């Protein structure tokens, strides 16, 4: 096993406006595929995608080109009267 890469635990967040939304991409080097869960009240985790699903008009999970996974979500611009 070789030396650890400096960015192995790096979590990346990117935000950009387009098409009436703020698009948010959260990426990490993990190999698993995040999935929507419905944890019970005693659970201490498993709510991340539940929140994304409640707030976003669209979202997806994509593998990254090099390694890891990204969750990309579109949050609509706030429309004031």
WOBEL-V281910 format. One record per backbone hydrogen bond with DSSP energy under -1.0 kcal/mol. NH is the residue of the N-H (numbers start at 0). CO is the residue of the C=O. Records with the same first field share a line. If there is no record, write none. Layout:
NH: CO  CO
This chain:
7: 4
9: 6
11: 26
13: 24
15: 22
17: 20
20: 17
21: 74
22: 15
23: 72
24: 13
25: 70
26: 11
27: 68
42: 39
50: 46
51: 47
52: 48
53: 49
54: 50
55: 51
56: 73
59: 71
61: 69
63: 67
68: 27
69: 61
70: 25
71: 59
72: 23
73: 57
74: 21
76: 19
